[in-house]
Amino acid sequence: MAHLLRTSFVAGSSPSLRRRPFLQSPFHPRRRSLQPQATIREIFMPALSSTMTEGKIVSWIKTEGDKLAKGESVVVVESDKADMDVETFYDGYLAAIMVDEGGVAPVGSAIAFLAETEDEISEAKSRAANVSSGSSPSAPPPEKIPENVGAAAAPVPVVKPASVVVASTHPASEGGKRIVASPYAKKLAKELNVELGAVLGTGPSGRIVAKDVEAAASTAVLKSDAARSVSAPGSGVQPPPSLELGTTVPFSTMQGAVNRNMVESLAVPTFRVGYTITTGALDALYKKIKSKGVTMTALLAKATALALAKHPVVNSSCRDGKSFTYNSSINIAVAVAIDGGLITPVLQDADKVDIYSLSRKWKELVDKARAKQLQPQEYNTGTFTLSNLGMFGVGRFDAILPPGTGAIMAVGASIPTVVGTKDGRIGKKNQMQVNVTADHRVIYGSDLATFLQTLAKIIEDPKGSKLALVSCCAKAHSQCAW
């Protein structure tokens, strides 16, 4: 959890580092400070990752006037990678919120004021008003509700959503007593005539936030448009558009981070080496152990990690342009497409973890990634990256090297291919194309060639490489593939 309430902002520092010891003069007695200690504190936008330059307020967990205890979560902030709860360093009262839900603020800028006592709340509000009268981060305009393309340019009436069958206890309620929603979400629901009881919250513990209300309102309008299209005489049933064509959409926080990383990667001299690998034995192994929860992603990550263990230079990285590091751990980052961006959850120590535990960990990471709940160490510690588009039937593609890593491997689909055998005959084999993009400052062509040869041997003979063998001293024998 990030901590951000403090009297003077120093990114990434701890409170203990900001205390200056009083140096007593040998000629003068200790004097009491004449300046009273500040009891109204600014709440700053924290830096939740090393690449974060600004943050978006997803939801305020607390409302103005609420009493706060040290260590209590106050606000949910969207960084360039995930949504994270932010806690308070101090006891007090949330006096004034300066950046509403959906608003964006630079790292280090004030987003709210904290008062130590109730009597100081009014003074804190005055300070916030003075700051707001100057320059303050502004919230982006709310998304437009999709309109019927064929309709005239008249405003689209917002209707209440059709009756939806919901559980007797809302997931965001406390024992069914009330629906938990952010203040802004409640206000928005009232303006858009959305029943909160029919809205599924995506915030912490099922809390309803503004984007949930907007999504519910959009769904209601789409359903209304579809109903009018069906009821219109002579009109065919047309699926409503999911987006409004011709509109300009700003980058999300995550898309902005991806944008900066991709531009940064252009400064690295890279080269690419491709290789064809026969996958018949791997496919057979996957079919055998799939029922035990093993995923193909985990198998590929495990095979890659075993190959990297024999070629540490391919697992190395250059960050300063002057030296490179032989990483002590083999952490396989795997690219995952999520709503509004891309993230690379990391399977740490993939060469040491058995395939069953690795598969369970991967499922957990994907669930957290799609819920935007990954912690920094779960997405920024990769030493080698996999990008797999084979599941979409893509035969071959190139991947862009993530900054700070030595190589990334693009994995294509396993496709039945007609091949010539060593004895001059023609046969059919399942083959996949892999293509590695590498930092040429550290890794050379021969390094990638020998690495890919080792990887091919592991995939083409998984039994000989013990790819799916579990340590039987720690696991039940029934789990062992062989």
C-alpha positions as CSV (number, residue, x, y, z in Angstrom):
1,M,0.0,0.0,0.0
2,A,1.2,3.5,-0.8
3,H,1.4,6.2,1.9
4,L,0.9,9.7,0.8
5,L,-0.2,12.1,3.6
6,R,2.7,14.2,4.8
7,T,3.6,17.8,5.5
8,S,6.4,18.0,2.9
9,F,6.3,15.8,-0.2
10,V,9.5,13.8,-1.0
11,A,8.7,11.0,-3.5
12,G,9.6,7.6,-2.3
13,S,10.9,8.7,1.1
14,S,9.8,7.5,4.5
15,P,8.7,9.7,7.3
16,S,11.8,9.0,9.3
17,L,14.0,10.4,6.5
18,R,12.2,13.8,6.8
19,R,12.9,14.4,10.5
20,R,15.7,16.8,11.1
21,P,17.4,16.5,14.5
22,F,17.6,19.6,16.6
23,L,21.3,20.6,17.0
24,Q,21.7,22.2,20.4
25,S,24.3,24.9,20.7
26,P,26.8,24.5,23.6
27,F,26.4,28.2,24.4
28,H,22.7,28.5,24.4
29,P,20.0,26.6,26.3
30,R,17.5,24.6,24.3
31,R,14.8,26.9,23.0
32,R,11.2,26.0,22.4
33,S,10.0,26.5,18.8
34,L,7.9,29.6,18.4
35,Q,6.2,28.2,15.3
36,P,3.2,26.0,16.0
37,Q,3.3,22.6,14.3
38,A,1.2,22.5,11.2
39,T,-2.0,20.5,11.8
40,I,-3.5,20.9,8.3
41,R,-1.8,18.7,5.8
42,E,-1.9,18.4,2.1
43,I,-2.6,14.9,0.6
44,F,-0.4,14.4,-2.4
45,M,-0.7,12.2,-5.5
46,P,1.8,9.4,-4.8
47,A,4.3,7.8,-7.1
48,L,3.1,4.2,-7.3
49,S,5.7,3.1,-9.8
50,S,9.0,4.2,-11.1
51,T,7.5,5.2,-14.5
52,M,4.4,7.0,-13.1
53,T,4.2,10.7,-13.8
54,E,0.5,11.3,-13.1
55,G,-2.3,9.4,-11.4
56,K,-6.1,9.2,-11.9
57,I,-8.5,9.2,-9.0
58,V,-10.6,6.0,-9.4
59,S,-12.7,6.5,-6.2
60,W,-12.5,8.2,-2.9
61,I,-13.1,5.6,-0.2
62,K,-13.7,8.3,2.4
63,T,-15.9,11.4,2.0
64,E,-15.3,14.9,3.2
65,G,-15.7,15.2,7.0
66,D,-14.9,11.5,7.6
67,K,-12.5,10.7,10.5
68,L,-9.4,8.9,9.4
69,A,-7.0,6.7,11.4
70,K,-3.3,6.2,10.6
71,G,-2.9,3.4,8.0
72,E,-6.5,3.6,6.8
73,S,-7.2,3.5,3.1
74,V,-8.4,6.9,1.8
75,V,-8.5,6.9,-2.0
76,V,-8.0,4.5,-4.9
77,V,-5.5,5.7,-7.5
78,E,-5.0,4.4,-11.0
79,S,-1.3,4.4,-11.9
80,D,0.2,3.5,-15.2
81,K,-0.1,-0.2,-14.3
82,A,-2.8,-0.9,-11.7
83,D,-5.3,0.5,-9.3
84,M,-4.0,0.8,-5.7
85,D,-5.4,1.8,-2.3
86,V,-3.6,4.7,-0.7
87,E,-3.3,5.0,3.0
88,T,-2.8,7.9,5.4
89,F,0.2,8.6,7.6
90,Y,-1.8,10.5,10.2
91,D,-5.0,10.6,12.2
92,G,-7.4,13.4,11.3
93,Y,-10.4,14.4,9.2
94,L,-10.7,14.4,5.5
95,A,-11.4,18.1,5.2
96,A,-11.5,18.9,1.5
97,I,-11.2,16.9,-1.7
98,M,-9.5,18.9,-4.5
99,V,-9.5,16.3,-7.3
100,D,-12.8,14.5,-7.9
101,E,-13.2,10.9,-9.1
102,G,-12.0,10.7,-12.7
103,G,-9.7,13.6,-12.3
104,V,-6.0,13.4,-13.1
105,A,-3.2,15.0,-11.1
106,P,0.6,15.0,-11.5
107,V,2.7,13.0,-9.0
108,G,3.4,15.2,-6.0
109,S,0.5,17.6,-6.5
110,A,-2.1,18.1,-3.8
111,I,-5.4,16.2,-4.2
112,A,-7.0,16.9,-0.8
113,F,-6.5,18.4,2.7
114,L,-6.4,16.6,6.0
115,A,-7.3,18.4,9.2
116,E,-6.1,17.2,12.6
117,T,-9.3,18.4,14.4
118,E,-12.9,19.1,13.5
119,D,-12.4,22.7,14.3
120,E,-9.8,23.0,11.6
121,I,-12.0,21.6,8.8
122,S,-13.3,25.0,7.8
123,E,-9.8,26.5,7.6
124,A,-8.7,23.5,5.5
125,K,-11.6,24.1,3.1
126,S,-10.6,27.7,2.8
127,R,-7.0,26.7,1.9
128,A,-8.4,24.3,-0.7
129,A,-10.6,27.0,-2.2
130,N,-7.6,29.3,-2.5
131,V,-5.5,26.6,-4.2
132,S,-8.4,25.7,-6.5
133,S,-8.8,29.3,-7.6
134,G,-5.3,29.1,-9.0
135,S,-4.2,26.1,-11.2
136,S,-5.5,22.7,-10.2
137,P,-5.8,19.4,-12.0
138,S,-9.1,19.2,-13.9
139,A,-11.1,16.1,-14.4
140,P,-11.6,14.9,-18.0
141,P,-15.1,15.4,-19.4
142,P,-17.4,12.4,-18.8
143,E,-17.7,9.9,-21.6
144,K,-20.5,10.5,-24.1
145,I,-23.3,8.2,-23.9
146,P,-23.4,6.3,-27.3
147,E,-26.1,7.5,-29.6
148,N,-28.0,5.8,-32.3
149,V,-26.0,6.4,-35.5
150,G,-29.2,6.7,-37.6
151,A,-31.0,9.0,-35.3
152,A,-31.2,12.8,-35.7
153,A,-28.9,15.0,-33.7
154,A,-31.4,15.4,-30.9
155,P,-30.3,14.5,-27.3
156,V,-30.8,10.9,-26.4
157,P,-33.1,10.5,-23.5
158,V,-31.6,8.5,-20.6
159,V,-33.9,5.7,-19.5
160,K,-33.8,3.5,-16.5
161,P,-32.2,0.2,-17.2
162,A,-34.5,-2.7,-17.8
163,S,-35.3,-4.9,-14.8
164,V,-32.3,-7.1,-14.0
165,V,-32.4,-10.1,-11.8
166,V,-30.0,-9.5,-9.0
167,A,-29.0,-11.4,-5.8
168,S,-30.9,-10.6,-2.7
169,T,-27.8,-9.1,-1.2
170,H,-25.8,-6.7,-3.4
171,P,-22.1,-7.6,-3.5
172,A,-21.2,-4.0,-2.4
173,S,-23.6,-4.0,0.5
174,E,-22.9,-4.6,4.1
175,G,-25.1,-7.5,5.0
176,G,-27.8,-6.2,2.7
177,K,-28.4,-3.1,4.7
178,R,-27.0,-0.5,2.2
179,I,-25.3,-0.3,-1.1
180,V,-21.7,0.9,-0.9
181,A,-20.8,3.5,-3.5
182,S,-18.5,6.4,-3.8
183,P,-20.1,9.9,-3.3
184,Y,-19.5,10.8,-6.9
185,A,-21.0,7.6,-8.1
186,K,-24.2,8.2,-6.0
187,K,-24.4,11.8,-7.5
188,L,-23.9,10.5,-11.0
189,A,-26.5,7.7,-10.5
190,K,-29.1,10.3,-9.5
191,E,-28.3,12.5,-12.5
192,L,-28.5,9.6,-15.0
193,N,-31.5,7.9,-13.3
194,V,-29.5,4.7,-12.7
195,E,-30.6,2.3,-10.0
196,L,-27.5,1.5,-7.9
197,G,-29.1,-1.8,-6.8
198,A,-28.7,-3.1,-10.4
199,V,-25.1,-1.9,-10.8
200,L,-22.2,-4.3,-10.2
201,G,-19.3,-2.5,-8.5
202,T,-15.7,-2.9,-9.7
203,G,-14.1,-0.9,-6.9
204,P,-12.5,-2.3,-3.7
205,S,-14.7,-5.0,-2.2
206,G,-17.3,-4.5,-4.8
207,R,-17.7,-0.8,-4.2
208,I,-19.6,1.1,-7.0
209,V,-17.5,3.8,-8.6
210,A,-18.3,6.4,-11.2
211,K,-17.3,4.3,-14.3
212,D,-19.7,1.5,-13.1
213,V,-22.6,4.0,-13.2
214,E,-21.6,5.4,-16.6
215,A,-21.4,1.8,-18.0
216,A,-24.8,1.0,-16.6
217,A,-26.3,4.2,-18.2
218,S,-24.7,3.4,-21.5
219,T,-26.0,-0.1,-21.5
220,A,-29.5,1.2,-20.8
221,V,-29.4,3.5,-23.8
222,L,-28.1,0.8,-26.0
223,K,-30.9,-1.5,-25.0
224,S,-33.4,1.3,-25.6
225,D,-32.0,2.0,-29.1
226,A,-32.1,-1.7,-29.9
227,A,-35.7,-2.0,-28.8
228,R,-36.7,0.9,-31.0
229,S,-34.9,-0.6,-34.0
230,V,-36.7,-3.9,-33.6
231,S,-40.1,-2.3,-33.1
232,A,-39.7,0.1,-36.1
233,P,-41.8,-1.3,-39.1
234,G,-39.7,-2.6,-41.9
235,S,-36.4,-2.1,-40.1
236,G,-33.9,-4.9,-39.8
237,V,-32.3,-5.8,-36.4
238,Q,-29.0,-3.9,-36.3
239,P,-26.6,-4.4,-33.4
240,P,-25.9,-1.1,-31.7
241,P,-22.4,0.3,-32.1
242,S,-20.0,-0.2,-29.2
243,L,-18.2,3.0,-29.8
244,E,-18.9,6.3,-31.5
245,L,-17.0,6.6,-34.8
246,G,-15.2,9.8,-35.5
247,T,-14.5,10.7,-31.9
248,T,-11.1,11.5,-30.5
249,V,-10.3,9.6,-27.3
250,P,-7.3,10.6,-25.1
251,F,-4.9,8.0,-23.9
252,S,-5.7,6.3,-20.6
253,T,-3.1,6.3,-17.9
254,M,-1.9,2.9,-18.8
255,Q,-1.9,3.6,-22.6
256,G,0.2,6.7,-21.9
257,A,2.8,4.6,-20.0
258,V,2.9,2.0,-22.8
259,N,3.4,4.9,-25.2
260,R,6.4,6.3,-23.3
261,N,7.9,2.8,-23.0
262,M,7.6,2.1,-26.7
263,V,9.2,5.4,-27.6
264,E,12.0,4.8,-25.1
265,S,12.7,1.4,-26.6
266,L,13.5,3.0,-30.0
267,A,16.8,4.2,-28.4
268,V,18.0,0.6,-27.9
269,P,19.8,-1.1,-30.9
270,T,17.9,-4.3,-31.4
271,F,18.0,-7.3,-33.8
272,R,15.8,-10.3,-34.3
273,V,16.4,-14.0,-34.8
274,G,13.7,-16.5,-35.7
275,Y,13.5,-20.2,-35.2
276,T,11.1,-23.1,-36.1
277,I,10.2,-25.5,-33.3
278,T,8.3,-28.8,-33.7
279,T,5.6,-29.0,-31.0
280,G,4.2,-32.5,-31.3
281,A,5.7,-33.7,-28.0
282,L,4.7,-30.5,-26.2
283,D,1.1,-30.7,-27.5
284,A,0.9,-34.3,-26.3
285,L,2.2,-33.3,-22.9
286,Y,-0.2,-30.5,-22.6
287,K,-3.1,-32.7,-23.5
288,K,-2.0,-35.2,-20.8
289,I,-1.7,-32.7,-17.9
290,K,-4.2,-30.0,-19.0
291,S,-6.9,-31.5,-16.7
292,K,-4.6,-30.9,-13.7
293,G,-4.8,-27.1,-14.3
294,V,-1.7,-26.7,-16.4
295,T,-1.8,-23.9,-19.0
296,M,0.2,-23.7,-22.2
297,T,1.5,-20.3,-21.1
298,A,3.0,-21.9,-18.0
299,L,4.6,-24.6,-20.1
300,L,6.1,-22.1,-22.5
301,A,7.4,-20.0,-19.6
302,K,8.9,-23.0,-17.8
303,A,10.6,-24.2,-21.0
304,T,12.0,-20.7,-21.6
305,A,13.2,-20.4,-18.0
306,L,15.0,-23.8,-18.3
307,A,16.7,-22.6,-21.5
308,L,17.7,-19.3,-19.9
309,A,19.3,-21.1,-17.0
310,K,21.9,-22.4,-19.6
311,H,22.3,-19.1,-21.3
312,P,22.5,-16.4,-18.6
313,V,23.6,-13.7,-21.1
314,V,20.1,-13.8,-22.7
315,N,18.6,-13.2,-19.3
316,S,20.9,-10.2,-18.7
317,S,19.9,-6.5,-19.0
318,C,21.5,-3.1,-19.7
319,R,19.9,-0.1,-18.0
320,D,22.5,2.6,-18.0
321,G,24.1,2.1,-21.4
322,K,27.5,1.6,-19.7
323,S,27.2,-1.9,-18.2
324,F,25.0,-4.9,-18.1
325,T,23.8,-7.2,-15.3
326,Y,23.6,-11.0,-15.1
327,N,20.3,-11.2,-13.3
328,S,20.4,-13.7,-10.4
329,S,16.7,-14.7,-10.9
330,I,14.9,-15.9,-14.0
331,N,11.6,-14.0,-13.9
332,I,9.4,-14.5,-17.0
333,A,7.1,-11.6,-17.8
334,V,4.2,-12.5,-20.0
335,A,2.3,-9.9,-22.0
336,V,-1.4,-9.7,-21.2
337,A,-4.0,-7.6,-23.0
338,I,-6.4,-6.0,-20.6
339,D,-9.2,-3.4,-20.9
340,G,-7.5,-0.2,-22.0
341,G,-3.9,-1.3,-22.2
342,L,-1.2,-4.0,-21.8
343,I,0.6,-5.3,-18.8
344,T,3.2,-8.0,-18.2
345,P,2.6,-10.1,-15.0
346,V,5.8,-11.8,-13.8
347,L,6.3,-15.5,-13.0
348,Q,9.2,-15.2,-10.6
349,D,11.9,-17.9,-10.4
350,A,10.2,-19.8,-13.2
351,D,13.1,-22.2,-13.6
352,K,12.7,-23.4,-10.0
353,V,8.9,-23.5,-9.6
354,D,7.2,-26.7,-10.7
355,I,4.7,-26.5,-13.6
356,Y,1.6,-27.0,-11.4
357,S,2.5,-24.2,-9.0
358,L,3.5,-22.1,-11.9
359,S,0.1,-22.6,-13.6
360,R,-1.8,-21.7,-10.4
361,K,0.3,-18.6,-10.0
362,W,-0.3,-17.6,-13.6
363,K,-4.1,-17.8,-13.2
364,E,-3.8,-15.7,-10.0
365,L,-1.7,-13.1,-11.8
366,V,-4.1,-12.9,-14.8
367,D,-7.1,-12.4,-12.5
368,K,-5.3,-9.7,-10.6
369,A,-4.2,-8.0,-13.8
370,R,-7.7,-7.8,-15.2
371,A,-9.0,-6.5,-11.9
372,K,-6.1,-3.9,-12.0
373,Q,-4.9,-5.1,-8.6
374,L,-1.3,-6.2,-9.4
375,Q,1.4,-5.0,-7.0
376,P,4.5,-3.4,-8.4
377,Q,6.7,-6.4,-7.8
378,E,4.3,-8.5,-9.7
379,Y,4.7,-6.6,-13.0
380,N,8.1,-4.7,-12.9
381,T,10.5,-7.5,-12.0
382,G,10.7,-9.4,-15.3
383,T,14.1,-10.3,-16.7
384,F,12.8,-11.9,-20.0
385,T,9.4,-11.3,-21.7
386,L,7.1,-13.6,-23.6
387,S,4.5,-12.4,-26.0
388,N,2.1,-15.1,-27.3
389,L,-0.3,-14.4,-30.1
390,G,-0.4,-18.0,-31.2
391,M,-3.8,-18.4,-29.4
392,F,-5.2,-16.0,-32.1
393,G,-3.8,-18.1,-34.9
394,V,-1.0,-15.6,-35.7
395,G,1.8,-17.5,-37.4
396,R,4.7,-15.1,-36.9
397,F,5.3,-11.6,-35.6
398,D,7.9,-9.2,-34.1
399,A,7.7,-7.9,-30.5
400,I,9.1,-4.6,-29.2
401,L,11.8,-4.9,-26.5
402,P,10.6,-3.6,-23.1
403,P,13.0,-1.0,-21.7
404,G,15.4,-2.4,-19.1
405,T,15.3,-6.0,-20.3
406,G,17.6,-7.9,-22.7
407,A,15.2,-9.9,-24.8
408,I,11.5,-10.6,-25.7
409,M,10.3,-13.7,-27.5
410,A,7.2,-13.6,-29.8
411,V,5.5,-16.9,-30.0
412,G,3.3,-17.9,-32.9
413,A,0.7,-20.6,-33.4
414,S,1.4,-24.3,-33.6
415,I,0.4,-25.1,-37.2
416,P,0.4,-28.5,-39.0
417,T,3.1,-28.2,-41.6
418,V,4.3,-30.3,-44.5
419,V,8.1,-30.9,-44.0
420,G,10.8,-33.0,-45.5
421,T,12.4,-35.7,-43.3
422,K,16.1,-36.5,-43.0
423,D,15.6,-39.7,-45.1
424,G,14.2,-37.6,-48.0
425,R,10.5,-38.3,-47.4
426,I,7.7,-35.9,-46.9
427,G,5.7,-35.8,-43.6
428,K,3.5,-33.6,-41.5
429,K,4.5,-32.0,-38.2
430,N,3.1,-29.4,-35.9
431,Q,5.5,-26.5,-35.9
432,M,5.5,-23.0,-34.4
433,Q,7.6,-19.9,-35.2
434,V,9.3,-18.0,-32.4
435,N,11.1,-14.7,-33.0
436,V,13.3,-13.1,-30.4
437,T,14.1,-9.4,-30.3
438,A,17.2,-8.6,-28.3
439,D,19.4,-5.8,-27.1
440,H,22.5,-5.9,-29.3
441,R,24.6,-4.0,-26.8
442,V,24.5,-7.1,-24.6
443,I,23.3,-10.1,-26.7
444,Y,24.8,-11.2,-30.0
445,G,23.5,-13.4,-32.8
446,S,25.4,-16.5,-31.6
447,D,23.9,-16.1,-28.1
448,L,20.4,-16.1,-29.4
449,A,21.1,-19.0,-31.8
450,T,22.4,-21.3,-29.1
451,F,19.6,-20.2,-26.8
452,L,17.0,-21.1,-29.3
453,Q,18.6,-24.4,-30.1
454,T,18.4,-25.3,-26.3
455,L,14.8,-24.1,-26.2
456,A,13.9,-26.3,-29.2
457,K,15.4,-29.3,-27.6
458,I,13.4,-28.8,-24.4
459,I,10.1,-28.3,-26.2
460,E,10.7,-31.2,-28.7
461,D,11.8,-33.5,-25.9
462,P,9.9,-32.4,-22.7
463,K,10.3,-35.7,-21.0
464,G,14.1,-35.7,-21.4
465,S,14.3,-32.1,-20.1
466,K,11.9,-32.9,-17.2
467,L,9.8,-30.0,-18.2
468,A,6.7,-31.1,-16.2
469,L,8.4,-33.3,-13.6
470,V,7.4,-32.3,-10.1
471,S,9.7,-32.8,-7.1
472,C,8.2,-35.9,-5.7
473,C,9.6,-35.3,-2.3
474,A,7.3,-32.3,-2.0
475,K,4.4,-33.4,-4.2
476,A,2.2,-36.4,-4.5
477,H,3.4,-39.0,-7.0
478,S,0.0,-38.8,-8.7
479,Q,0.9,-35.3,-9.9
480,C,4.1,-36.3,-11.7
481,A,3.8,-36.4,-15.5
482,W,6.3,-39.3,-15.7
